[in-house]
Amino acid sequence: MTVLEGIILGIVQGLTEFLPVSSSGHIELGKAILGVAPEENMAFTVAVHGATVLSTMAVFWREILRLLQGLLRLEWNRETRYIVQILVSMLPVGLVGLLLKDQLELLFAGSVLMVGCMLLHTALLLVCAHFAPKGGGGGLRLSRGEPTLASSLIMGLGQALAVVPGLSRSGTTISLGLLSGVSSSAATEFSFLMVLPPIIGMNLLELLGGDFTAGSISAMPLLAGSIAAFVSGYIACRWMLHLVRRGKLLWFALYCAAAGSVAIIYGL
């Protein structure tokens, strides 16, 4: 992998991690187009995912600090309840990760055709979310604006499904939150915060597993890709918060439909 390829893939990861267009699907497409060697994938994937975690924390540092301060009070309060909801949202993706991770990676690795199909599914879900009642209390009426245990679990199920490349994690979780009656701003914030523990845990497992090929990727492309992912991720996260509040999901649905169609044609 060259430095330029690292920067390109880092920007793709950073932008698509937060925009509802599937980061994993676009990374797979980017690697296929650039011809990145498979043995370079693991180290780079861990690095850019770590960079987007840092960009999320940079955007939401006040909210994260408030949650930690509320937790340290050792009492049941709004912050403690929110943390419990995040833990509930982690249950589905934790089970999928433990039971099906290897099988899913084997099934979907390098499958551009499958990525295209999942992008079309993402487009359909975004269309449904676009026409859901706005402002909280709509959709399935499980929430009245703020996340509940029920809506948190549903968003967690969406996060578990989004381990499939091409099915957007943020698009799926935000859409399911809106369809469950969570307001757009609350669904977006919860979607971005709920992913932090699973990604951190996944990266730690990958690092502890030691499944890396020595010297498979040099330091400069890795560093360049990580910086690009952090900067583009920070910009995309703040932009996404603005767009969802203004109800602009339909544009992403059109993009996913177009990208999915191109991927299917490319993969045939």
RODO-2510 file (C-alpha; in nm, 4 decimals, decimal comma):
residues 268
     n   res          X          Y          Z
     1     m     0,0000     0,0000     0,0000
     2     t     0,1327     0,3425    -0,0952
     3     v     0,0928     0,6603     0,1110
     4     l    -0,1582     0,7959    -0,1424
     5     e    -0,3650     0,4761    -0,1243
     6     g    -0,3553     0,4981     0,2547
     7     i    -0,4812     0,8571     0,2462
     8     i    -0,7580     0,7724    -0,0019
     9     l    -0,8802     0,4744     0,2013
    10     g    -0,8487     0,6746     0,5243
    11     i    -1,0675     0,9513     0,3830
    12     v    -1,3183     0,6924     0,2596
    13     q    -1,3285     0,5318     0,6054
    14     g    -1,3623     0,8631     0,7880
    15     l    -1,6382     0,9997     0,5661
    16     t    -1,8419     0,6822     0,5331
    17     e    -1,8155     0,5791     0,8997
    18     f    -2,0553     0,8599     0,9890
    19     l    -2,2453     0,9218     0,6670
    20     p    -2,5193     0,6574     0,6200
    21     v    -2,3575     0,4950     0,3158
    22     s    -2,1656     0,1968     0,4686
    23     s    -1,7982     0,2443     0,5534
    24     s    -1,7203    -0,1279     0,5280
    25     g    -1,8828    -0,1491     0,1867
    26     h    -1,6911     0,1493     0,0510
    27     i    -1,3643     0,0258     0,2020
    28     e    -1,4149    -0,3118     0,0313
    29     l    -1,4882    -0,1351    -0,2977
    30     g    -1,1864     0,0927    -0,2529
    31     k    -0,9530    -0,1972    -0,1795
    32     a    -1,0836    -0,3867    -0,4806
    33     i    -1,0357    -0,0865    -0,7110
    34     l    -0,6898     0,0022    -0,5733
    35     g    -0,5797    -0,3616    -0,5638
    36     v    -0,4723    -0,3573    -0,1970
    37     a    -0,3141    -0,6872    -0,0915
    38     p    -0,5278    -0,8929     0,1536
    39     e    -0,2444    -0,9243     0,4065
    40     e    -0,2416    -0,5445     0,4423
    41     n    -0,6091    -0,5274     0,5341
    42     m    -0,6041    -0,6202     0,9040
    43     a    -0,3491    -0,3688     1,0339
    44     f    -0,4958    -0,0879     0,8237
    45     t    -0,8544    -0,1673     0,9250
    46     v    -0,7662    -0,1628     1,2950
    47     a    -0,5754     0,1660     1,2545
    48     v    -0,8465     0,3581     1,0677
    49     h    -1,1220     0,2277     1,2953
    50     g    -0,9202     0,3502     1,5910
    51     a    -0,8860     0,6892     1,4224
    52     t    -1,2621     0,7222     1,3715
    53     v    -1,3180     0,6305     1,7373
    54     l    -1,0929     0,9232     1,8310
    55     s    -1,2803     1,1564     1,5947
    56     t    -1,6120     1,0536     1,7550
    57     m    -1,4698     1,1235     2,0993
    58     a    -1,3421     1,4612     1,9779
    59     v    -1,6913     1,5614     1,8608
    60     f    -1,8783     1,4253     2,1654
    61     w    -1,6203     1,4861     2,4386
    62     r    -1,8613     1,6996     2,6411
    63     e    -2,1326     1,4322     2,6285
    64     i    -1,8841     1,1556     2,7145
    65     l    -1,7478     1,3579     3,0078
    66     r    -2,1013     1,4245     3,1323
    67     l    -2,1852     1,0527     3,1158
    68     l    -1,8724     0,9591     3,3104
    69     q    -1,9397     1,2253     3,5738
    70     g    -2,2964     1,0993     3,6140
    71     l    -2,1754     0,7410     3,6463
    72     l    -1,9219     0,8348     3,9152
    73     r    -2,1999     0,9775     4,1326
    74     l    -2,2997     0,6138     4,1958
    75     e    -2,6702     0,6897     4,1725
    76     w    -2,9508     0,6221     3,9253
    77     n    -2,9739     0,9300     3,7070
    78     r    -3,0188     1,0300     3,3437
    79     e    -2,6523     0,9616     3,2640
    80     t    -2,6588     0,6179     3,4269
    81     r    -2,9759     0,5288     3,2381
    82     y    -2,8146     0,6374     2,9108
    83     i    -2,5098     0,4187     2,9780
    84     v    -2,7381     0,1215     3,0522
    85     q    -2,9128     0,1834     2,7195
    86     i    -2,5747     0,1778     2,5433
    87     l    -2,4936    -0,1520     2,7165
    88     v    -2,8288    -0,2946     2,6030
    89     s    -2,7563    -0,1854     2,2452
    90     m    -2,4268    -0,3787     2,2599
    91     l    -2,5892    -0,7170     2,3320
    92     p    -2,6866    -0,8081     1,9717
    93     v    -2,3548    -0,7078     1,8125
    94     g    -2,1694    -0,8844     2,0945
    95     l    -2,3516    -1,2099     2,0224
    96     v    -2,3001    -1,1766     1,6476
    97     g    -1,9325    -1,0971     1,6993
    98     l    -1,8762    -1,3985     1,9224
    99     l    -2,0814    -1,6506     1,7255
   100     l    -2,0756    -1,5444     1,3597
   101     k    -1,7834    -1,3044     1,3056
   102     d    -1,5504    -1,5497     1,1297
   103     q    -1,8288    -1,6972     0,9164
   104     l    -1,9506    -1,3542     0,8041
   105     e    -1,5985    -1,2372     0,7197
   106     l    -1,5431    -1,5517     0,5141
   107     l    -1,8780    -1,5165     0,3395
   108     f    -1,8572    -1,1476     0,2476
   109     a    -1,4826    -1,0783     0,2176
   110     g    -1,4095    -0,9230    -0,1215
   111     s    -1,7649    -0,9780    -0,2479
   112     v    -1,8363    -0,6595    -0,4425
   113     l    -2,1671    -0,8042    -0,5643
   114     m    -2,2890    -0,8632    -0,2087
   115     v    -2,1761    -0,5139    -0,1072
   116     g    -2,3903    -0,3737    -0,3879
   117     c    -2,6955    -0,5689    -0,2719
   118     m    -2,6509    -0,4462     0,0861
   119     l    -2,6142    -0,0856    -0,0324
   120     l    -2,9540    -0,1204    -0,2001
   121     h    -3,0951    -0,2478     0,1306
   122     t    -2,9440     0,0565     0,3030
   123     a    -3,1116     0,2838     0,0475
   124     l    -3,4509     0,1224     0,1138
   125     l    -3,4123     0,1620     0,4907
   126     l    -3,3167     0,5287     0,4536
   127     v    -3,6233     0,5911     0,2381
   128     c    -3,8440     0,4369     0,5086
   129     a    -3,6775     0,6538     0,7735
   130     h    -3,7180     0,9663     0,5595
   131     f    -4,0951     0,9235     0,5509
   132     a    -4,1248     0,8300     0,9196
   133     p    -4,3000     1,0892     1,1413
   134     k    -4,0468     1,3436     1,2648
   135     g    -3,9856     1,4937     1,6061
   136     g    -4,0173     1,1813     1,8186
   137     g    -4,3229     0,9759     1,9112
   138     g    -4,3743     0,8489     1,5571
   139     g    -4,2930     0,5245     1,3818
   140     l    -4,3338     0,2246     1,6128
   141     r    -4,4029     0,4615     1,9060
   142     l    -4,1541     0,2893     2,1371
   143     s    -4,0035     0,6257     2,2330
   144     r    -4,1167     0,9827     2,2838
   145     g    -3,8124     1,1558     2,1451
   146     e    -3,5423     1,0098     2,3720
   147     p    -3,4007     0,6542     2,3454
   148     t    -3,5591     0,3893     2,5690
   149     l    -3,4464     0,0360     2,6496
   150     a    -3,6718    -0,0961     2,3719
   151     s    -3,5520     0,1477     2,1056
   152     s    -3,1907     0,0979     2,2212
   153     l    -3,2250    -0,2765     2,1686
   154     i    -3,3771    -0,2250     1,8233
   155     m    -3,0940     0,0095     1,7251
   156     g    -2,8523    -0,2502     1,8635
   157     l    -3,0085    -0,5156     1,6398
   158     g    -2,9490    -0,2826     1,3460
   159     q    -2,5868    -0,2427     1,4504
   160     a    -2,5494    -0,6211     1,4607
   161     l    -2,6941    -0,6569     1,1099
   162     a    -2,4564    -0,3878     0,9849
   163     v    -2,1532    -0,6127     1,0330
   164     v    -2,2375    -0,7188     0,6778
   165     p    -2,0341    -0,5015     0,4341
   166     g    -2,2586    -0,2649     0,2418
   167     l    -2,5240    -0,2327     0,5126
   168     s    -2,4567     0,1068     0,6694
   169     r    -2,4208     0,0993     1,0478
   170     s    -2,5124     0,4638     1,1032
   171     g    -2,7823     0,4525     0,8363
   172     t    -2,9362     0,1388     0,9872
   173     t    -2,9220     0,2484     1,3503
   174     i    -3,0407     0,6050     1,2883
   175     s    -3,3222     0,4825     1,0626
   176     l    -3,4389     0,2252     1,3176
   177     g    -3,4187     0,4888     1,5892
   178     l    -3,6385     0,7251     1,3869
   179     l    -3,8816     0,4431     1,3068
   180     s    -3,8938     0,3630     1,6818
   181     g    -3,9991     0,7173     1,7643
   182     v    -3,6634     0,8633     1,8694
   183     s    -3,6063     1,2223     1,7566
   184     s    -3,3522     1,2809     1,4808
   185     s    -3,0932     1,4553     1,7001
   186     a    -3,1234     1,1985     1,9812
   187     a    -3,1080     0,9037     1,7388
   188     t    -2,7967     1,0414     1,5692
   189     e    -2,6135     1,1120     1,8952
   190     f    -2,7022     0,7700     2,0362
   191     s    -2,5990     0,5994     1,7120
   192     f    -2,2522     0,7548     1,7232
   193     l    -2,1985     0,6933     2,0966
   194     m    -2,3274     0,3341     2,0992
   195     v    -2,0636     0,2253     1,8487
   196     l    -1,7657     0,3315     2,0613
   197     p    -1,7543     0,0303     2,3000
   198     p    -1,7952    -0,2348     2,0236
   199     i    -1,5280    -0,0795     1,7994
   200     i    -1,2848    -0,0381     2,0891
   201     g    -1,3530    -0,3967     2,1960
   202     m    -1,3130    -0,5283     1,8416
   203     n    -0,9816    -0,3487     1,7966
   204     l    -0,8523    -0,4831     2,1280
   205     l    -0,9489    -0,8371     2,0279
   206     e    -0,7754    -0,7973     1,6920
   207     l    -0,4620    -0,6637     1,8624
   208     l    -0,4613    -0,9376     2,1261
   209     g    -0,5261    -1,2002     1,8594
   210     g    -0,2040    -1,0991     1,6893
   211     d    -0,3380    -1,1879     1,3447
   212     f    -0,0983    -0,9538     1,1641
   213     t     0,1603    -1,0261     0,8997
   214     a     0,4939    -0,8758     0,9993
   215     g     0,5952    -0,5999     0,7628
   216     s     0,2798    -0,6383     0,5551
   217     i     0,2266    -0,2612     0,5567
   218     s     0,4812     0,0125     0,6187
   219     a     0,4412     0,2797     0,8860
   220     m     0,3870     0,5798     0,6560
   221     p     0,0715     0,4560     0,4740
   222     l    -0,0651     0,3428     0,8111
   223     l    -0,0005     0,6819     0,9718
   224     a    -0,1248     0,8786     0,6698
   225     g    -0,4431     0,6715     0,6509
   226     s    -0,5093     0,7121     1,0241
   227     i    -0,4672     1,0911     1,0123
   228     a    -0,6887     1,1126     0,7034
   229     a    -0,9536     0,8972     0,8743
   230     f    -0,9477     1,1135     1,1894
   231     v    -0,9769     1,4475     1,0063
   232     s    -1,2400     1,3327     0,7562
   233     g    -1,4275     1,1483     1,0322
   234     y    -1,4444     1,4594     1,2502
   235     i    -1,5788     1,6658     0,9595
   236     a    -1,8276     1,3967     0,8546
   237     c    -1,9570     1,3458     1,2088
   238     r    -2,0358     1,7140     1,2591
   239     w    -2,1836     1,7382     0,9082
   240     m    -2,4021     1,4326     0,9655
   241     l    -2,5453     1,5783     1,2871
   242     h    -2,6465     1,8869     1,0886
   243     l    -2,7930     1,6916     0,7962
   244     v    -3,0046     1,4512     1,0011
   245     r    -3,1569     1,7367     1,1997
   246     r    -3,2593     1,8913     0,8670
   247     g    -3,4074     1,5639     0,7380
   248     k    -3,1670     1,5063     0,4485
   249     l    -3,1559     1,1244     0,4619
   250     l    -3,3249     1,0869     0,1235
   251     w    -3,0161     1,2185    -0,0579
   252     f    -2,8076     0,9435     0,1009
   253     a    -3,0687     0,6888    -0,0039
   254     l    -3,0320     0,8003    -0,3651
   255     y    -2,6528     0,7812    -0,3380
   256     c    -2,6628     0,4307    -0,1859
   257     a    -2,8981     0,3158    -0,4609
   258     a    -2,6628     0,4506    -0,7285
   259     a    -2,3471     0,3146    -0,5612
   260     g    -2,5130    -0,0215    -0,5032
   261     s    -2,6161    -0,0473    -0,8673
   262     v    -2,2616     0,0341    -0,9821
   263     a    -2,1174    -0,2221    -0,7396
   264     i    -2,3536    -0,4931    -0,8643
   265     i    -2,2592    -0,4217    -1,2265
   266     y    -1,8881    -0,4156    -1,1306
   267     g    -1,9225    -0,7449    -0,9430
   268     l    -2,1042    -0,9372    -1,2166
***
